[in-house]
Amino acid sequence: MDEGLLQFLRNDYVVIGGVAVVALLAYFGFIHFLVHAEAKNAHLRHTGLAAEATIVTVTHTALSYEGSSFYLLELDVKIPFNGPYPVRLLSRTHDWNIGYVKRGLQLEVRVDPDDPQRIAVVGPLKSWNE
């Protein structure tokens, strides 16, 4: 390799700039993923099978986006005329119309008929302040 090119690549500004470009690409990739996932969830909320889910466990994660925290939830999902089955869901709760996330909370959900592990939360079965 050309000695001048190696010297240029070793330059601190080039290294810092490269790291900044990689960080920006990762950030925008994550934002694109979130926007795409939200669009898919909105579609599922309108087209999925109606079901009920009960929160079995709640784990608050360190992730957040636009001020909304992500939770890792373990749910028991019950489609009418079928027994409950477990689903793990990583989700924000900003649009669920609930006061807080807690174990035992019952949710109205929609289930993807092609992938029963893919669900979208519509909201609580009862008002959160009842």
Disulfide bonds with the S-S distance in Angstrom:
none
